[in-house]
Amino acid sequence: DGGITQSPKYLFRKEGQNVTLSCEQNLNHDAMYWYRQDPGQGLRLIYYSQIVNDFQKGDIAEGYSVSREKKESFPLTVTSAQKNPTAFYLCASSIYGTSTDTQYFGPGTRLTVL
Amino acid sequence: AQSVTQPDIHITVSEGASLELRCNYSYGATPYLFWYVQSPGQGLQLLLKYFSGDTLVQGIKGFEAEFKRSQSSFNLRKPSVHWSDAAEYFCAVNNNNDMRFGAGTRLTVKP
């Protein structure tokens, strides 16, 4: 059963801690994306990767880091430098990363900073 | 920079009534246009997309959308809404690998 998995579904973090969100896809897609969703603001791009070992910053990359060591995995680390990390985080993938590609989304991870 | 506007934050319709969700974009050329739906606490699912050709596109779950170049609009429609359509709907625009999402329209369906 192909798709995108994100774990955990809910994550709680204390201020000053780094935390890593997992994203795995078995669709054999080249491109992967991380978005942040806040109420009333739609989705904003954090990072994207079109190929293994390469990634680019999106609009709101500050305080976040990623890696792409394997085609199927694109973990996101929310660092203590991120001023307001409480949000819903969505991972997506697309086959080649071109403008016409459909992006397929995972179920999301809700991060709450205590 | 390109942008996407969904003027309606929240819409309520009765079950069985017709639906139209508005989407406007600002960009000189014709970008690639998408509509996604999101159920609470879930990821986004593609409803339909437009690249070129026939300006009326059909999607899943009985949805359709019409591209109007003169109005820079890509409105989503459904002739008869079902209670299961209650969700949040996002219009998105992709130009040169730059995907932009609207802020979303939340749809409530009354019995």
gemmi code that builds the backbone of each chain (N, CA, C; Angstrom):
import gemmi

chains = {
    "A": [
        ("ASP", (0.844, -1.183, 0.000), (0.000, 0.000, 0.000), (0.886, 1.241, 0.000)),
        ("GLY", (0.935, 1.968, -1.140), (1.850, 3.090, -1.258), (1.321, 4.325, -0.581)),
        ("GLY", (2.264, 5.153, -0.088), (1.837, 6.386, 0.521), (2.948, 7.060, 1.289)),
        ("ILE", (2.551, 8.052, 2.059), (3.482, 8.824, 2.866), (3.094, 8.665, 4.324)),
        ("THR", (4.059, 8.336, 5.154), (3.802, 8.203, 6.581), (4.584, 9.258, 7.335)),
        ("GLN", (3.945, 9.797, 8.342), (4.582, 10.765, 9.228), (4.428, 10.274, 10.664)),
        ("SER", (5.481, 10.428, 11.410), (5.386, 10.043, 12.823), (6.226, 11.000, 13.659)),
        ("PRO", (5.793, 11.207, 14.903), (4.527, 10.757, 15.474), (3.367, 11.636, 15.013)),
        ("LYS", (2.150, 11.279, 15.363), (0.992, 12.096, 15.007), (0.932, 13.336, 15.893)),
        ("TYR", (1.254, 13.140, 17.180), (1.297, 14.251, 18.132), (2.668, 14.258, 18.802)),
        ("LEU", (3.200, 15.451, 19.020), (4.523, 15.578, 19.612), (4.526, 16.777, 20.542)),
        ("PHE", (5.047, 16.553, 21.737), (5.137, 17.629, 22.707), (6.614, 17.867, 23.013)),
        ("ARG", (6.970, 19.134, 23.100), (8.375, 19.475, 23.292), (8.477, 20.590, 24.320)),
        ("LYS", (9.490, 20.508, 25.109), (9.753, 21.601, 26.046), (10.562, 22.670, 25.324)),
        ("GLU", (10.418, 23.876, 25.773), (11.189, 24.970, 25.181), (12.668, 24.686, 25.315)),
        ("GLY", (13.424, 24.975, 24.262), (14.866, 24.774, 24.288), (15.321, 23.429, 23.782)),
        ("GLN", (14.371, 22.544, 23.469), (14.715, 21.218, 22.964), (14.596, 21.171, 21.454)),
        ("ASN", (15.489, 20.397, 20.839), (15.322, 20.081, 19.432), (14.412, 18.856, 19.323)),
        ("VAL", (13.686, 18.759, 18.223), (12.836, 17.595, 18.004), (12.837, 17.272, 16.519)),
        ("THR", (12.780, 15.969, 16.192), (12.815, 15.547, 14.792), (11.516, 14.879, 14.400)),
        ("LEU", (10.950, 15.335, 13.287), (9.722, 14.769, 12.742), (10.099, 13.853, 11.574)),
        ("SER", (9.477, 12.695, 11.549), (9.797, 11.708, 10.538), (8.837, 11.798, 9.350)),
        ("CYS", (9.375, 11.574, 8.154), (8.568, 11.488, 6.942), (9.174, 10.422, 6.040)),
        ("GLU", (8.358, 9.442, 5.695), (8.807, 8.350, 4.835), (7.798, 8.162, 3.709)),
        ("GLN", (8.304, 7.903, 2.489), (7.407, 7.629, 1.367), (7.892, 6.391, 0.614)),
        ("ASN", (6.912, 5.598, 0.150), (7.262, 4.413, -0.648), (6.672, 4.522, -2.046)),
        ("LEU", (6.536, 5.752, -2.514), (5.987, 6.028, -3.840), (7.081, 6.120, -4.896)),
        ("ASN", (8.328, 6.002, -4.495), (9.474, 6.159, -5.388), (9.527, 7.558, -6.018)),
        ("HIS", (9.086, 8.546, -5.254), (9.112, 9.927, -5.724), (10.487, 10.542, -5.497)),
        ("ASP", (10.885, 11.382, -6.455), (12.169, 12.068, -6.324), (12.094, 13.227, -5.333)),
        ("ALA", (10.984, 13.979, -5.363), (10.899, 15.235, -4.615), (10.110, 15.064, -3.327)),
        ("MET", (10.575, 15.752, -2.298), (9.864, 15.757, -1.021), (9.856, 17.176, -0.459)),
        ("TYR", (8.836, 17.449, 0.358), (8.590, 18.811, 0.849), (8.166, 18.769, 2.315)),
        ("TRP", (8.475, 19.854, 3.018), (7.924, 20.081, 4.348), (7.192, 21.415, 4.362)),
        ("TYR", (5.947, 21.360, 4.879), (5.122, 22.557, 5.029), (4.740, 22.730, 6.493)),
        ("ARG", (4.519, 23.978, 6.836), (3.958, 24.307, 8.143), (2.577, 24.883, 7.917)),
        ("GLN", (1.621, 24.459, 8.741), (0.256, 24.969, 8.626), (-0.162, 25.594, 9.938)),
        ("ASP", (-0.564, 26.853, 9.880), (-1.111, 27.576, 11.019), (-2.526, 27.999, 10.669)),
        ("PRO", (-3.396, 28.101, 11.661), (-4.791, 28.469, 11.380), (-4.884, 29.778, 10.591)),
        ("GLY", (-5.670, 29.760, 9.534), (-5.913, 30.969, 8.758), (-4.771, 31.397, 7.854)),
        ("GLN", (-3.714, 30.601, 7.767), (-2.562, 30.999, 6.939), (-2.244, 30.025, 5.835)),
        ("GLY", (-3.009, 29.001, 5.676), (-2.679, 28.039, 4.640), (-1.380, 27.322, 4.939)),
        ("LEU", (-0.713, 26.840, 3.888), (0.537, 26.103, 4.031), (1.709, 26.971, 3.600)),
        ("ARG", (2.769, 26.908, 4.370), (3.988, 27.627, 4.012), (5.147, 26.643, 3.918)),
        ("LEU", (5.949, 26.798, 2.880), (7.026, 25.860, 2.595), (8.227, 26.112, 3.492)),
        ("ILE", (8.707, 25.038, 4.134), (9.879, 25.148, 4.999), (11.135, 24.755, 4.219)),
        ("TYR", (11.156, 23.550, 3.682), (12.267, 23.029, 2.899), (11.714, 22.103, 1.834)),
        ("TYR", (12.482, 21.937, 0.753), (12.154, 20.913, -0.219), (13.425, 20.295, -0.772)),
        ("SER", (13.257, 19.102, -1.316), (14.394, 18.354, -1.850), (13.951, 17.682, -3.138)),
        ("GLN", (14.713, 17.859, -4.187), (14.370, 17.237, -5.462), (15.221, 16.017, -5.756)),
        ("ILE", (16.244, 15.791, -4.925), (17.117, 14.655, -5.158), (17.850, 14.344, -3.868)),
        ("VAL", (18.288, 13.102, -3.753), (19.025, 12.701, -2.554), (20.264, 13.581, -2.366)),
        ("ASN", (20.519, 13.904, -1.108), (21.688, 14.707, -0.706), (21.639, 16.148, -1.205)),
        ("ASP", (20.448, 16.631, -1.554), (20.307, 18.027, -1.957), (18.963, 18.538, -1.474)),
        ("PHE", (18.933, 19.763, -0.953), (17.685, 20.361, -0.503), (17.828, 21.884, -0.540)),
        ("GLN", (16.676, 22.549, -0.599), (16.658, 24.008, -0.684), (15.730, 24.574, 0.371)),
        ("LYS", (16.030, 25.782, 0.807), (15.182, 26.470, 1.769), (13.915, 26.960, 1.097)),
        ("GLY", (12.836, 26.905, 1.858), (11.598, 27.526, 1.435), (11.463, 28.899, 2.063)),
        ("ASP", (10.230, 29.333, 2.208), (9.982, 30.695, 2.705), (10.281, 30.881, 4.187)),
        ("ILE", (10.170, 29.795, 4.968), (10.281, 29.945, 6.430), (11.265, 28.935, 7.012)),
        ("ALA", (12.454, 28.830, 6.450), (13.427, 27.815, 6.853), (14.129, 28.112, 8.182)),
        ("GLU", (14.085, 29.343, 8.628), (14.832, 29.702, 9.843), (14.352, 28.897, 11.048)),
        ("GLY", (15.319, 28.268, 11.752), (14.983, 27.477, 12.927), (14.674, 26.023, 12.626)),
        ("TYR", (14.789, 25.652, 11.339), (14.539, 24.271, 10.927), (15.764, 23.728, 10.191)),
        ("SER", (15.919, 22.396, 10.204), (16.941, 21.762, 9.382), (16.405, 20.447, 8.860)),
        ("VAL", (16.956, 19.994, 7.726), (16.519, 18.742, 7.109), (17.741, 17.963, 6.644)),
        ("SER", (17.498, 16.707, 6.286), (18.498, 15.887, 5.619), (17.785, 15.008, 4.602)),
        ("ARG", (18.509, 14.576, 3.583), (17.919, 13.683, 2.586), (18.994, 12.671, 2.199)),
        ("GLU", (19.219, 11.740, 3.101), (20.251, 10.717, 2.879), (19.715, 9.552, 2.068)),
        ("LYS", (18.415, 9.347, 2.097), (17.774, 8.274, 1.337), (16.604, 8.854, 0.563)),
        ("LYS", (16.297, 8.259, -0.565), (15.225, 8.762, -1.411), (13.889, 8.750, -0.673)),
        ("GLU", (13.666, 7.755, 0.149), (12.356, 7.593, 0.746), (12.178, 8.362, 2.053)),
        ("SER", (13.216, 9.022, 2.560), (13.134, 9.639, 3.877), (13.569, 11.097, 3.857)),
        ("PHE", (12.825, 11.936, 4.567), (13.124, 13.380, 4.583), (12.768, 13.927, 5.974)),
        ("PRO", (13.573, 13.638, 6.982), (13.245, 14.101, 8.338), (13.462, 15.603, 8.524)),
        ("LEU", (12.620, 16.185, 9.354), (12.679, 17.618, 9.666), (13.023, 17.789, 11.140)),
        ("THR", (14.038, 18.574, 11.439), (14.374, 18.896, 12.818), (13.953, 20.318, 13.132)),
        ("VAL", (13.158, 20.446, 14.175), (12.759, 21.758, 14.665), (13.716, 22.102, 15.792)),
        ("THR", (14.520, 23.116, 15.588), (15.548, 23.440, 16.573), (15.029, 24.442, 17.598)),
        ("SER", (15.809, 24.626, 18.626), (15.435, 25.572, 19.681), (15.461, 27.018, 19.159)),
        ("ALA", (16.042, 27.227, 17.980), (16.084, 28.573, 17.399), (14.763, 28.973, 16.777)),
        ("GLN", (13.872, 28.029, 16.585), (12.553, 28.336, 16.011), (11.717, 28.987, 17.105)),
        ("LYS", (11.325, 30.220, 16.871), (10.704, 31.033, 17.932), (9.296, 30.573, 18.285)),
        ("ASN", (8.550, 30.115, 17.332), (7.157, 29.738, 17.579), (6.855, 28.423, 16.862)),
        ("PRO", (7.325, 27.302, 17.371), (7.239, 26.049, 16.645), (5.901, 25.328, 16.723)),
        ("THR", (5.024, 25.741, 17.606), (3.737, 25.055, 17.741), (2.946, 25.225, 16.455)),
        ("ALA", (2.660, 24.112, 15.782), (1.978, 24.150, 14.486), (1.700, 22.720, 14.037)),
        ("PHE", (1.029, 22.619, 12.906), (0.773, 21.335, 12.243), (1.749, 21.245, 11.084)),
        ("TYR", (2.510, 20.149, 11.032), (3.546, 20.001, 10.015), (3.158, 18.911, 9.027)),
        ("LEU", (3.222, 19.257, 7.754), (2.837, 18.335, 6.699), (4.021, 18.050, 5.787)),
        ("CYS", (4.205, 16.783, 5.494), (5.215, 16.339, 4.557), (4.513, 15.946, 3.263)),
        ("ALA", (5.154, 16.200, 2.144), (4.570, 15.850, 0.849), (5.657, 15.326, -0.074)),
        ("SER", (5.229, 14.640, -1.119), (6.182, 14.209, -2.131), (5.546, 14.342, -3.505)),
        ("SER", (6.384, 14.452, -4.523), (5.902, 14.443, -5.908), (6.915, 13.695, -6.758)),
        ("ILE", (6.467, 13.225, -7.910), (7.275, 12.270, -8.648), (8.595, 12.860, -9.126)),
        ("TYR", (8.576, 14.068, -9.690), (9.820, 14.661, -10.189), (10.107, 16.033, -9.582)),
        ("GLY", (9.104, 16.645, -8.959), (9.312, 17.979, -8.412), (9.105, 19.086, -9.415)),
        ("THR", (8.387, 18.809, -10.505), (8.110, 19.859, -11.483), (6.782, 20.544, -11.176)),
        ("SER", (6.532, 21.636, -11.883), (5.353, 22.455, -11.593), (4.041, 21.716, -11.832)),
        ("THR", (4.032, 20.765, -12.740), (2.786, 20.077, -13.060), (2.529, 18.857, -12.181)),
        ("ASP", (3.491, 18.489, -11.370), (3.334, 17.294, -10.539), (2.325, 17.512, -9.431)),
        ("THR", (1.548, 16.506, -9.174), (0.691, 16.510, -7.998), (1.557, 16.249, -6.770)),
        ("GLN", (1.323, 17.011, -5.728), (1.984, 16.733, -4.463), (1.059, 15.877, -3.613)),
        ("TYR", (1.609, 14.788, -3.084), (0.860, 13.878, -2.227), (1.287, 14.112, -0.782)),
        ("PHE", (0.296, 14.207, 0.089), (0.566, 14.614, 1.460), (0.443, 13.462, 2.447)),
        ("GLY", (1.261, 13.533, 3.486), (1.121, 12.645, 4.616), (0.041, 13.152, 5.557)),
        ("PRO", (-0.236, 12.401, 6.637), (-1.317, 12.767, 7.556), (-0.958, 13.879, 8.531)),
        ("GLY", (0.314, 14.261, 8.602), (0.714, 15.392, 9.434), (1.160, 15.019, 10.841)),
        ("THR", (1.926, 15.919, 11.424), (2.353, 15.830, 12.824), (2.016, 17.144, 13.509)),
        ("ARG", (1.302, 17.040, 14.619), (0.984, 18.261, 15.383), (1.997, 18.406, 16.495)),
        ("LEU", (2.759, 19.484, 16.435), (3.804, 19.766, 17.429), (3.316, 20.844, 18.383)),
        ("THR", (3.446, 20.565, 19.654), (3.074, 21.537, 20.678), (4.268, 21.762, 21.590)),
        ("VAL", (4.616, 23.014, 21.768), (5.715, 23.361, 22.679), (5.127, 23.780, 24.016)),
        ("LEU", (5.577, 23.109, 25.056), (5.015, 23.349, 26.388), (5.785, 24.430, 27.127)),
    ],
    "B": [
        ("ALA", (5.648, 38.776, -6.462), (5.501, 37.349, -6.157), (4.057, 36.917, -6.378)),
        ("GLN", (3.902, 35.673, -6.807), (2.535, 35.222, -7.038), (1.842, 34.985, -5.709)),
        ("SER", (0.536, 35.113, -5.721), (-0.233, 34.902, -4.511), (-1.568, 34.286, -4.876)),
        ("VAL", (-2.190, 33.672, -3.880), (-3.481, 33.024, -4.056), (-4.420, 33.569, -2.996)),
        ("THR", (-5.607, 33.985, -3.416), (-6.587, 34.538, -2.496), (-7.842, 33.699, -2.505)),
        ("GLN", (-8.246, 33.262, -1.330), (-9.539, 32.620, -1.169), (-10.354, 33.574, -0.283)),
        ("PRO", (-11.270, 34.298, -0.888), (-11.933, 35.395, -0.166), (-12.817, 34.948, 0.995)),
        ("ASP", (-13.310, 33.729, 0.925), (-14.245, 33.242, 1.939), (-13.522, 32.359, 2.940)),
        ("ILE", (-13.474, 32.815, 4.203), (-12.805, 32.023, 5.232), (-13.671, 30.823, 5.613)),
        ("HIS", (-15.001, 31.063, 5.676), (-15.922, 30.032, 6.146), (-17.221, 30.143, 5.353)),
        ("ILE", (-17.705, 29.008, 4.874), (-18.975, 28.963, 4.153), (-19.832, 27.865, 4.754)),
        ("THR", (-21.134, 28.167, 4.915), (-22.078, 27.165, 5.386), (-23.137, 26.956, 4.308)),
        ("VAL", (-23.367, 25.708, 3.948), (-24.419, 25.387, 2.979), (-25.252, 24.236, 3.520)),
        ("SER", (-26.472, 24.140, 3.037), (-27.335, 23.031, 3.423), (-27.030, 21.819, 2.561)),
        ("GLU", (-27.198, 20.657, 3.143), (-26.972, 19.429, 2.390), (-27.907, 19.406, 1.180)),
        ("GLY", (-27.354, 19.075, 0.033), (-28.133, 19.053, -1.199), (-28.060, 20.344, -1.992)),
        ("ALA", (-27.607, 21.414, -1.373), (-27.477, 22.689, -2.066), (-26.203, 22.702, -2.898)),
        ("SER", (-26.158, 23.666, -3.826), (-24.955, 23.797, -4.645), (-23.887, 24.583, -3.894)),
        ("LEU", (-22.663, 24.437, -4.372), (-21.510, 25.041, -3.705), (-20.596, 25.684, -4.729)),
        ("GLU", (-20.086, 26.856, -4.391), (-19.010, 27.460, -5.172), (-18.010, 28.081, -4.219)),
        ("LEU", (-16.758, 27.650, -4.322), (-15.666, 28.200, -3.527), (-14.768, 29.009, -4.456)),
        ("ARG", (-14.461, 30.229, -4.033), (-13.745, 31.140, -4.906), (-12.235, 31.078, -4.699)),
        ("CYS", (-11.523, 31.279, -5.794), (-10.064, 31.322, -5.752), (-9.595, 32.302, -6.822)),
        ("ASN", (-8.776, 33.246, -6.428), (-8.153, 34.177, -7.365), (-6.648, 34.128, -7.182)),
        ("TYR", (-5.912, 34.294, -8.259), (-4.455, 34.280, -8.168), (-3.921, 35.508, -8.875)),
        ("SER", (-2.747, 35.892, -8.483), (-2.098, 37.033, -9.123), (-0.796, 36.558, -9.741)),
        ("TYR", (-0.797, 36.479, -11.048), (0.417, 36.151, -11.784), (0.158, 36.451, -13.240)),
        ("GLY", (1.162, 36.922, -13.954), (0.962, 37.350, -15.334), (0.626, 36.214, -16.261)),
        ("ALA", (1.387, 35.152, -16.213), (1.153, 34.014, -17.096), (0.149, 33.062, -16.455)),
        ("THR", (-0.264, 32.069, -17.189), (-1.169, 31.073, -16.625), (-0.364, 30.042, -15.859)),
        ("PRO", (-0.537, 29.994, -14.567), (0.188, 28.992, -13.782), (-0.568, 27.674, -13.794)),
        ("TYR", (-0.052, 26.730, -13.106), (-0.740, 25.461, -12.925), (-1.577, 25.562, -11.650)),
        ("LEU", (-2.814, 25.127, -11.719), (-3.791, 25.380, -10.665), (-4.305, 24.084, -10.059)),
        ("PHE", (-4.489, 24.083, -8.753), (-4.878, 22.876, -8.021), (-5.943, 23.226, -6.979)),
        ("TRP", (-6.800, 22.264, -6.687), (-7.668, 22.322, -5.516), (-7.417, 21.069, -4.682)),
        ("TYR", (-7.203, 21.297, -3.357), (-7.014, 20.221, -2.403), (-8.091, 20.313, -1.328)),
        ("VAL", (-8.392, 19.169, -0.688), (-9.317, 19.132, 0.430), (-8.601, 18.520, 1.630)),
        ("GLN", (-8.921, 19.057, 2.814), (-8.308, 18.563, 4.045), (-9.382, 18.319, 5.096)),
        ("SER", (-9.490, 17.086, 5.560), (-10.363, 16.783, 6.691), (-9.611, 17.115, 7.973)),
        ("PRO", (-10.329, 17.375, 9.059), (-9.676, 17.807, 10.303), (-8.574, 16.861, 10.753)),
        ("GLY", (-7.399, 17.434, 11.042), (-6.283, 16.657, 11.542), (-5.642, 15.723, 10.538)),
        ("GLN", (-5.957, 15.922, 9.253), (-5.431, 15.039, 8.208), (-4.578, 15.814, 7.204)),
        ("GLY", (-3.960, 15.065, 6.299), (-3.223, 15.697, 5.212), (-4.168, 16.181, 4.127)),
        ("LEU", (-3.591, 16.697, 3.050), (-4.379, 17.217, 1.945), (-4.533, 16.161, 0.860)),
        ("GLN", (-5.704, 16.170, 0.216), (-5.976, 15.249, -0.885), (-6.310, 16.081, -2.120)),
        ("LEU", (-5.739, 15.726, -3.258), (-6.004, 16.456, -4.485), (-7.411, 16.187, -4.979)),
        ("LEU", (-8.160, 17.270, -5.290), (-9.481, 17.138, -5.892), (-9.385, 17.210, -7.416)),
        ("LEU", (-8.619, 18.168, -7.913), (-8.481, 18.344, -9.358), (-7.355, 19.323, -9.636)),
        ("LYS", (-6.962, 19.382, -10.909), (-5.909, 20.297, -11.300), (-6.115, 20.741, -12.741)),
        ("TYR", (-5.558, 21.908, -13.078), (-5.667, 22.472, -14.420), (-4.292, 22.890, -14.913)),
        ("PHE", (-3.966, 22.428, -16.115), (-2.712, 22.845, -16.734), (-2.961, 23.620, -18.017)),
        ("SER", (-3.841, 23.094, -18.857), (-4.125, 23.737, -20.139), (-5.338, 23.048, -20.736)),
        ("GLY", (-5.794, 23.584, -21.886), (-6.899, 22.940, -22.582), (-8.247, 23.388, -22.066)),
        ("ASP", (-9.178, 22.458, -22.027), (-10.553, 22.745, -21.607), (-10.543, 23.434, -20.246)),
        ("THR", (-11.208, 24.571, -20.168), (-11.147, 25.371, -18.939), (-12.043, 24.838, -17.833)),
        ("LEU", (-12.876, 23.871, -18.136), (-13.705, 23.232, -17.122), (-13.112, 21.857, -16.842)),
        ("VAL", (-12.654, 21.647, -15.620), (-12.012, 20.379, -15.282), (-12.848, 19.626, -14.246)),
        ("GLN", (-12.886, 18.344, -14.413), (-13.629, 17.487, -13.498), (-12.660, 16.829, -12.515)),
        ("GLY", (-13.138, 16.669, -11.288), (-12.296, 16.044, -10.291), (-12.996, 14.894, -9.604)),
        ("ILE", (-12.437, 14.516, -8.467), (-13.030, 13.428, -7.712), (-14.182, 13.944, -6.855)),
        ("LYS", (-14.984, 13.032, -6.364), (-16.088, 13.324, -5.436), (-17.126, 14.273, -6.030)),
        ("GLY", (-17.227, 14.338, -7.352), (-18.241, 15.163, -7.988), (-17.902, 16.646, -8.094)),
        ("PHE", (-16.683, 17.022, -7.795), (-16.263, 18.425, -7.891), (-15.800, 18.775, -9.301)),
        ("GLU", (-15.960, 20.036, -9.644), (-15.428, 20.573, -10.883), (-14.907, 21.976, -10.621)),
        ("ALA", (-14.072, 22.465, -11.499), (-13.563, 23.828, -11.362), (-13.436, 24.444, -12.744)),
        ("GLU", (-13.618, 25.736, -12.801), (-13.532, 26.451, -14.074), (-12.453, 27.509, -14.020)),
        ("PHE", (-11.546, 27.462, -14.956), (-10.483, 28.454, -15.078), (-10.983, 29.594, -15.955)),
        ("LYS", (-10.892, 30.814, -15.431), (-11.269, 32.003, -16.199), (-10.064, 32.929, -16.232)),
        ("ARG", (-9.389, 32.943, -17.364), (-8.174, 33.735, -17.497), (-8.434, 35.219, -17.284)),
        ("SER", (-9.551, 35.716, -17.820), (-9.845, 37.153, -17.748), (-10.058, 37.611, -16.313)),
        ("GLN", (-10.472, 36.701, -15.462), (-10.729, 37.052, -14.058), (-9.651, 36.507, -13.122)),
        ("SER", (-8.633, 35.833, -13.663), (-7.594, 35.184, -12.843), (-8.235, 34.366, -11.732)),
        ("SER", (-9.233, 33.579, -12.121), (-9.957, 32.812, -11.112), (-9.978, 31.335, -11.456)),
        ("PHE", (-10.164, 30.534, -10.438), (-10.244, 29.083, -10.593), (-11.194, 28.606, -9.498)),
        ("ASN", (-12.489, 28.830, -9.703), (-13.486, 28.532, -8.677), (-13.899, 27.063, -8.694)),
        ("LEU", (-14.098, 26.535, -7.519), (-14.486, 25.135, -7.342), (-15.990, 25.056, -7.151)),
        ("ARG", (-16.626, 24.063, -7.785), (-18.077, 23.944, -7.698), (-18.491, 22.497, -7.469)),
        ("LYS", (-19.678, 22.372, -6.865), (-20.306, 21.062, -6.744), (-21.802, 21.280, -6.773)),
        ("PRO", (-22.545, 20.537, -7.601), (-23.975, 20.785, -7.775), (-24.802, 20.468, -6.524)),
        ("SER", (-24.406, 19.441, -5.770), (-25.189, 19.023, -4.625), (-24.240, 18.526, -3.536)),
        ("VAL", (-24.205, 19.263, -2.439), (-23.235, 18.985, -1.382), (-23.748, 17.881, -0.464)),
        ("HIS", (-22.839, 17.013, -0.058), (-23.138, 15.934, 0.878), (-22.520, 16.273, 2.227)),
        ("TRP", (-23.058, 15.712, 3.309), (-22.526, 16.025, 4.636), (-21.047, 15.679, 4.730)),
        ("SER", (-20.599, 14.676, 3.985), (-19.198, 14.259, 4.056), (-18.252, 15.239, 3.373)),
        ("ASP", (-18.803, 16.246, 2.697), (-17.950, 17.265, 2.067), (-17.453, 18.304, 3.061)),
        ("ALA", (-17.965, 18.283, 4.265), (-17.502, 19.238, 5.279), (-16.016, 19.033, 5.515)),
        ("ALA", (-15.243, 20.092, 5.284), (-13.775, 20.001, 5.339), (-13.220, 21.391, 5.066)),
        ("GLU", (-11.900, 21.468, 4.944), (-11.269, 22.717, 4.531), (-10.713, 22.523, 3.121)),
        ("TYR", (-10.891, 23.531, 2.302), (-10.518, 23.453, 0.894), (-9.451, 24.499, 0.587)),
        ("PHE", (-8.418, 24.044, -0.107), (-7.289, 24.912, -0.426), (-7.086, 24.979, -1.934)),
        ("CYS", (-6.984, 26.185, -2.421), (-6.579, 26.427, -3.792), (-5.072, 26.618, -3.804)),
        ("ALA", (-4.398, 26.116, -4.830), (-2.944, 26.253, -4.912), (-2.535, 26.567, -6.340)),
        ("VAL", (-1.449, 27.281, -6.445), (-0.915, 27.723, -7.728), (0.558, 27.356, -7.784)),
        ("ASN", (0.979, 26.766, -8.879), (2.391, 26.419, -9.037), (2.926, 27.046, -10.312)),
        ("ASN", (3.927, 27.878, -10.164), (4.588, 28.463, -11.318), (6.089, 28.333, -11.133)),
        ("ASN", (6.730, 27.713, -12.074), (8.182, 27.553, -12.024), (8.634, 26.899, -10.722)),
        ("ASN", (7.956, 25.838, -10.357), (8.262, 25.073, -9.158), (8.073, 25.844, -7.860)),
        ("ASP", (7.330, 26.899, -7.893), (7.001, 27.677, -6.698), (5.519, 27.475, -6.411)),
        ("MET", (5.202, 26.623, -5.437), (3.814, 26.291, -5.102), (3.333, 27.221, -4.001)),
        ("ARG", (2.197, 27.864, -4.243), (1.604, 28.764, -3.248), (0.188, 28.303, -2.944)),
        ("PHE", (-0.153, 28.282, -1.670), (-1.475, 27.873, -1.242), (-2.270, 29.083, -0.751)),
        ("GLY", (-3.574, 29.059, -0.990), (-4.451, 30.024, -0.365), (-4.619, 29.696, 1.111)),
        ("ALA", (-5.261, 30.593, 1.828), (-5.439, 30.418, 3.267), (-6.515, 29.391, 3.614)),
        ("GLY", (-7.283, 28.982, 2.626), (-8.289, 27.943, 2.841), (-9.677, 28.493, 3.084)),
        ("THR", (-10.672, 27.674, 2.738), (-12.073, 27.964, 3.030), (-12.639, 26.770, 3.777)),
        ("ARG", (-13.170, 27.049, 4.948), (-13.756, 25.963, 5.732), (-15.233, 25.822, 5.363)),
        ("LEU", (-15.630, 24.619, 4.997), (-17.010, 24.351, 4.592), (-17.742, 23.603, 5.694)),
        ("THR", (-18.864, 24.173, 6.117), (-19.772, 23.505, 7.048), (-21.024, 23.127, 6.272)),
        ("VAL", (-21.529, 21.903, 6.496), (-22.729, 21.434, 5.814), (-23.831, 21.250, 6.847)),
        ("LYS", (-24.941, 21.967, 6.649), (-26.090, 21.855, 7.543), (-26.984, 20.714, 7.117)),
        ("PRO", (-27.562, 19.975, 8.069), (-28.461, 18.870, 7.706), (-29.704, 19.385, 6.988)),
    ],
}
model = gemmi.Model(1)
for chain_id, residues in chains.items():
    chain = gemmi.Chain(chain_id)
    for i, (resn, *xyz) in enumerate(residues, 1):
        res = gemmi.Residue()
        res.name, res.seqid = resn, gemmi.SeqId(i, " ")
        for name, pos in zip(("N", "CA", "C"), xyz):
            atom = gemmi.Atom()
            atom.name, atom.element = name, gemmi.Element(name[0])
            atom.pos, atom.b_iso = gemmi.Position(*pos), 0.0
            res.add_atom(atom)
        chain.add_residue(res)
    model.add_chain(chain)
structure = gemmi.Structure()
structure.add_model(model)
structure.setup_entities()
